[in-house]
Amino acid sequence: MKNIFKIFAIAFISFLIISCEKDEDQAILNEVTQAKVSSDKTTIVLSEIIGGNPAVTFTWTKSVFNIAVVPTQQIEFGVKGQNFKKSVTADFANDATSGSITHAALNALMYSLGATPDMSNQIEARLKTNVGPAAFYSNIINLTITPYTPNPDLVYPKINVPGAYAGAAGYANWTPNNSPNLFSPGKDGKYRGFVYITSISGDNGKYKFTINEDWPGNKGDDGTLTGKLAVDGSDIKATAVGAHYMKVDWNANTYSSAVANFGIIGDATPTGWGSDTDFVYNPATKTFVINSIALNTSGVFKFRANDDWAMKFQPKSADETLTTNNGVVTYLSSEGTVTGDPNYKVDVAGNYKIELDLHNSANYKLTVTKL
């Protein structure tokens, strides 16, 4: 009987201990005092020239909770009136009570938020305090922010295409940080872009793919020559001289390359719709150029690859009429970025230099200059 009593006593005490532990685990977190945030300015015009300088400084009093916690802190931004349904955040140290954001960093946040560059945007900001899965918010402050158009080379992810061809194309042979890049407009691990190869004799047309402008993790052909990549794989060899449109799915380890030599065609040109006037690659500017061509104002023109219509550079409606020295973004029809079948034209007849800058597939640029 004594043994049975001891067993029941131990079980009862264990139950009490477990119950107490569960009560402690189930303690409810409450915010006793709400955080309060302010900024040293409410109208902010961002500038790339001083990108590393502070654009705005936030100061806050922290949330006070009923139990001891170790929270994380962020300043959260959203478009005014949208109740932070889409938002971006800047992280700050757990123990901070103030912090600055540079012009470049705030511009990148505004770009991700969808703010309109070169215009005033009404933005809301608040302190977001995270405790595990729970979030607590301060008061909201109103800001007027004018972002600048970001350098697309710094906005979009990229991989590099080092190779034996690169020196003749205006870069350096087999140097990842001085090579043409393929960009990912969708920021989804899928890269694309144009690379110009001047020679395929000997090793001249060989290349590989690298990331972070360095050799670790480089990828080449897996040895099957079927468009499959492998880490530290074999050099890939181009089969033709000229511009190549390359696509790489970094995660799926696949690649493709197609020759894509562009020219201008249309009834605004001297040869009409019957033949193309081809671009020439300039390694000094790393652009494709037609140095002089007569264009009239009664006709229109397009830019197509390989004397065919599968790949065309075309405008969006606002850029169909080109003016001298006014560079515009141009769109590759095969990438699904063109609606309809629009044409280009010039506003003044005359001889023009035409330049296609295809180094960044997220931001192809076209410039016509009247001679």
C-alpha positions in Angstrom: 0.0 0.0 0.0 2.8 2.4 0.9 4.4 1.8 -2.5 1.1 2.4 -4.3 0.7 5.7 -2.3 4.2 6.8 -3.3 3.5 6.1 -7.0 0.3 8.1 -6.9 2.1 11.0 -5.0 4.9 11.1 -7.6 2.4 11.1 -10.5 0.3 13.9 -8.9 3.4 16.0 -8.3 4.6 15.4 -11.9 1.1 16.5 -13.2 1.4 19.7 -11.2 4.9 20.4 -12.6 3.8 19.7 -16.2 0.7 21.9 -15.7 2.8 24.8 -14.4 5.2 24.4 -17.4 2.2 24.5 -19.8 0.8 27.6 -18.0 4.2 29.4 -18.5 4.4 28.3 -22.2 0.9 29.6 -22.8 1.6 33.1 -21.3 0.0 35.6 -23.6 2.2 38.3 -25.1 0.7 41.8 -24.8 2.0 45.1 -26.0 1.8 47.4 -23.0 3.1 50.6 -24.8 2.9 51.1 -28.5 6.0 52.1 -30.4 6.2 55.7 -31.8 8.2 56.7 -34.8 9.2 60.0 -36.4 11.5 61.1 -39.3 13.8 64.1 -39.7 12.1 65.0 -42.9 8.9 64.3 -44.7 9.7 65.4 -48.3 12.6 63.4 -49.8 14.0 63.8 -53.3 16.4 60.9 -54.0 19.6 61.3 -56.0 21.9 58.6 -57.5 24.8 61.1 -57.3 24.8 60.9 -53.5 23.5 57.4 -53.3 25.6 56.5 -50.3 24.5 59.4 -48.2 21.6 59.3 -45.7 18.3 60.3 -47.3 16.2 60.1 -44.2 16.7 59.3 -40.5 14.0 57.6 -38.4 13.8 57.9 -34.6 11.5 55.8 -32.4 10.6 54.7 -28.9 10.3 50.9 -28.7 7.3 48.8 -27.9 7.0 47.7 -24.3 5.7 44.2 -23.6 4.3 42.4 -20.6 7.0 39.8 -20.7 10.7 39.8 -21.7 11.2 39.4 -25.4 13.9 39.8 -28.0 12.1 41.5 -31.0 13.4 42.4 -34.5 12.7 45.9 -35.9 11.9 47.2 -39.4 10.7 50.3 -41.0 7.9 49.3 -43.3 6.8 51.4 -46.3 3.6 51.3 -48.3 1.8 53.4 -50.9 -0.6 55.8 -49.1 -4.2 54.6 -48.9 -3.4 50.9 -49.6 -3.2 49.9 -45.9 0.3 48.3 -46.5 -1.2 45.5 -48.6 2.0 45.7 -50.6 5.0 46.8 -48.5 8.7 46.8 -48.3 10.9 46.9 -45.2 14.3 48.1 -44.1 15.9 46.1 -41.2 17.5 47.7 -38.1 19.3 46.3 -35.1 17.3 44.8 -32.3 18.5 47.4 -29.8 18.4 50.5 -32.1 16.2 53.4 -31.4 17.1 55.3 -34.6 18.5 54.6 -38.0 19.2 56.1 -41.4 18.5 54.9 -44.9 20.7 56.0 -47.8 19.5 57.4 -51.1 20.4 54.2 -53.0 18.8 51.9 -50.4 15.6 53.9 -50.2 15.4 54.2 -54.0 15.7 50.4 -54.3 12.9 50.0 -51.8 10.7 52.5 -53.7 11.5 50.6 -56.9 10.4 47.3 -55.3 7.2 49.0 -54.0 6.3 50.2 -57.5 6.7 53.9 -56.9 6.9 56.0 -60.0 10.4 57.3 -60.7 11.0 61.0 -61.2 7.6 61.9 -59.7 6.4 62.7 -56.1 4.9 59.6 -54.5 2.8 59.6 -51.3 4.2 57.0 -49.1 3.4 55.8 -45.6 6.0 54.5 -43.1 5.8 52.8 -39.7 7.9 50.8 -37.3 7.2 47.1 -37.4 8.3 45.1 -34.4 8.4 41.4 -34.8 8.2 38.9 -31.9 8.2 35.4 -33.4 5.2 35.2 -35.7 3.5 38.2 -34.1 3.9 41.8 -35.5 3.2 45.1 -33.7 3.1 48.5 -35.4 3.8 52.1 -34.4 2.0 55.2 -35.6 2.1 55.9 -39.3 4.0 58.9 -40.7 3.3 60.4 -44.2 6.2 60.9 -46.6 6.5 62.5 -50.1 9.3 60.6 -51.9 10.6 61.3 -55.4 12.7 58.3 -56.5 15.1 58.3 -59.5 15.1 55.8 -62.4 17.5 53.1 -61.1 20.5 51.8 -63.0 19.1 48.6 -64.4 22.5 46.9 -64.1 22.2 47.2 -60.4 18.5 46.2 -60.1 18.3 42.9 -62.0 20.1 39.7 -61.1 22.8 38.6 -63.6 25.2 35.9 -64.5 28.4 36.4 -66.5 29.6 34.9 -69.8 33.4 34.8 -69.7 35.2 33.2 -72.6 37.9 33.4 -75.2 35.7 35.6 -77.4 35.3 38.4 -74.9 38.5 40.5 -75.5 37.5 41.1 -79.2 34.1 42.1 -78.0 35.4 44.9 -75.8 35.8 43.0 -72.5 38.6 40.7 -71.3 39.1 37.1 -72.1 38.1 34.5 -69.5 37.5 37.2 -66.8 34.1 36.9 -65.1 34.0 40.4 -63.7 34.8 41.9 -67.2 32.5 39.9 -69.4 29.1 40.3 -71.0 26.2 39.5 -68.6 22.8 37.8 -69.0 20.1 39.4 -66.9 17.0 38.1 -65.2 14.1 40.5 -65.9 11.8 38.3 -63.9 14.3 37.9 -61.0 13.4 34.2 -61.2 16.7 32.4 -61.9 16.1 32.6 -65.7 18.6 34.7 -67.5 18.8 36.0 -71.1 20.7 38.4 -73.3 23.0 39.1 -76.2 26.6 38.2 -76.6 28.7 39.1 -79.7 31.3 36.5 -80.9 33.8 37.8 -83.4 35.6 34.5 -84.2 35.1 30.8 -83.8 38.5 29.7 -85.0 40.5 27.6 -82.4 39.4 28.4 -78.9 38.0 31.9 -79.8 34.4 31.0 -79.6 34.5 29.2 -76.3 32.7 30.4 -73.2 31.1 29.3 -69.8 28.6 30.8 -67.3 29.6 32.2 -63.9 27.7 33.9 -61.1 28.8 36.7 -58.7 31.6 37.7 -61.2 33.8 34.9 -60.1 34.7 31.3 -60.9 33.3 29.3 -57.9 30.1 27.6 -59.0 30.8 28.1 -62.7 28.7 26.0 -65.2 29.5 24.6 -68.5 28.2 21.9 -70.8 27.5 18.5 -69.1 29.3 16.7 -71.9 26.2 15.7 -73.9 26.0 18.9 -76.0 22.2 18.8 -75.5 21.8 22.2 -73.8 22.4 20.9 -70.3 24.7 22.5 -67.7 26.9 21.0 -65.0 29.0 22.7 -62.4 32.6 22.9 -63.6 31.4 21.5 -66.9 33.1 21.7 -70.3 33.6 24.9 -72.3 30.8 25.7 -74.7 31.8 26.5 -78.3 29.8 28.8 -80.5 29.1 27.5 -84.0 28.8 30.8 -85.8 30.2 34.4 -85.8 27.8 37.2 -84.8 25.3 38.2 -82.2 24.0 35.3 -80.1 20.8 35.4 -78.1 21.5 33.2 -75.0 19.1 31.9 -72.4 20.0 30.1 -69.2 17.8 28.5 -66.5 20.3 28.5 -63.7 18.2 26.3 -61.4 17.2 23.8 -64.1 20.7 23.7 -65.5 19.8 24.3 -69.1 21.0 26.8 -71.8 20.4 27.7 -75.4 22.0 30.0 -77.9 20.7 31.3 -81.2 22.3 33.5 -83.8 20.5 36.9 -83.9 22.0 39.5 -86.3 19.8 42.5 -86.5 19.1 45.0 -89.3 16.6 47.8 -90.1 13.9 47.3 -92.7 10.9 49.4 -93.8 9.6 51.8 -96.4 11.2 54.7 -94.4 14.6 53.2 -95.5 16.4 53.4 -98.9 15.8 49.7 -99.6 12.2 49.6 -98.5 10.7 46.3 -97.3 12.8 44.4 -99.8 16.0 44.1 -97.8 17.7 44.9 -94.5 20.5 47.3 -93.7 22.5 45.4 -91.0 23.9 46.7 -87.7 27.7 46.4 -87.0 29.0 45.6 -83.6 31.2 48.3 -82.0 33.5 46.8 -79.3 34.5 50.3 -78.1 30.9 51.1 -77.1 29.6 47.5 -76.8 26.6 48.5 -78.9 25.2 47.6 -82.4 25.4 50.6 -84.8 24.3 51.7 -88.2 26.6 54.8 -88.7 24.5 56.5 -91.4 21.2 55.7 -93.1 18.6 58.0 -94.8 15.1 57.9 -93.2 12.0 59.6 -94.5 8.9 60.7 -92.5 6.3 59.1 -94.8 7.3 55.5 -94.1 8.0 53.3 -91.0 10.6 50.8 -90.0 11.4 47.8 -87.8 14.5 46.0 -86.6 14.5 42.3 -87.2 17.0 39.4 -86.8 18.5 37.2 -89.5 16.4 38.8 -92.4 13.3 37.1 -90.8 10.4 38.1 -88.6 10.8 35.7 -85.7 12.7 38.2 -83.6 11.9 42.0 -83.9 12.7 45.0 -81.8 9.5 47.2 -81.7 8.2 50.1 -79.7 5.5 50.6 -77.1 2.9 53.1 -78.4 4.4 56.2 -76.7 7.7 55.6 -78.5 6.7 55.0 -82.1 7.9 58.4 -83.2 11.6 58.8 -82.5 13.4 62.2 -82.0 17.1 62.8 -82.3 19.3 62.0 -79.3 16.2 60.8 -77.3 17.0 57.2 -76.2 14.0 55.0 -75.6 13.5 51.5 -74.3 12.9 49.0 -77.1 11.2 45.6 -76.8 11.9 42.2 -78.3 8.8 40.7 -79.7 9.9 37.1 -79.0 10.0 37.8 -75.3 6.3 38.6 -75.2 6.7 42.2 -74.3 5.1 43.7 -77.5 1.4 44.2 -78.1 0.3 44.2 -81.7 2.8 44.8 -84.5 3.9 48.4 -84.0 6.5 50.3 -86.2 9.0 53.1 -85.7 9.2 56.3 -87.6 11.2 59.6 -87.3 9.8 63.0 -86.8 12.3 64.7 -89.2 13.6 63.3 -92.5 17.4 63.0 -92.9 20.5 60.9 -92.4 20.6 59.2 -89.0 23.0 57.2 -86.8 21.1 54.3 -85.1 22.4 52.6 -82.0 21.0 49.5 -80.3 22.3 48.9 -76.7 21.5 45.3 -76.0 23.8 44.7 -73.0 21.0 44.4 -70.5 18.0 42.3 -71.5 15.8 44.0 -68.9 16.5 47.4 -70.5 17.2 47.3 -74.3 17.8 50.8 -75.5 17.4 52.4 -79.0 18.8 55.8 -79.9 18.6 57.7 -83.2 20.9 60.7 -83.9 20.3 63.0 -86.8 23.6 63.7 -88.6 
